[in-house]
Amino acid sequence: MQAVCEVNYSRFLRILPDCDTEDLSYDFSVGPRLSYRMTIEETARYTTTISIEQINKHTPPYLKPSMRVRLYHDARMAEVISSQNTGAFAASYEYPNNKMRQRNEKQMVNVFLGEWLQFCLKQRPQVTTEA
């Protein structure tokens, strides 16, 4: 999983020109009906916390992907810390479990983040900044 987080960090740096300014939002449009917002929630010397949410008006809230990602600048890694308001992920889960999480749920959401970032990079999203 470390390799996935390292690649995701480099993808974030290619998408976000300034990832150390708190309360800064970036809106991404990938096509006419696919829009996302990345908001820098918290910055510290070695970390940045970013929320990602879909902002389409015509999609019901329960179908809109959302996640919080922490960038570790000293380790050059980006890790999903919560997804769909589920809270923190354990390294692995016993299966079956009460929440029906997969054994490697944490890795799966980080792979999803990587695929989404790669999709955005290929589409060359239009980025607008909101302070």
Buried (B, 14 or more C-beta within 10 A) or exposed (E): BEEBBBBBBEBBBEBBEEBBEEEBBBBBBBEEEBBBBBBBBEBEEEBBBBBBBBBEEEBEEEEEBBBBBBBBBEBEBBBBBBBEEEEEBEEEBEEEEEEEBEEBBBBBBBBBBBEBBEEBEEEEBEBEEEE
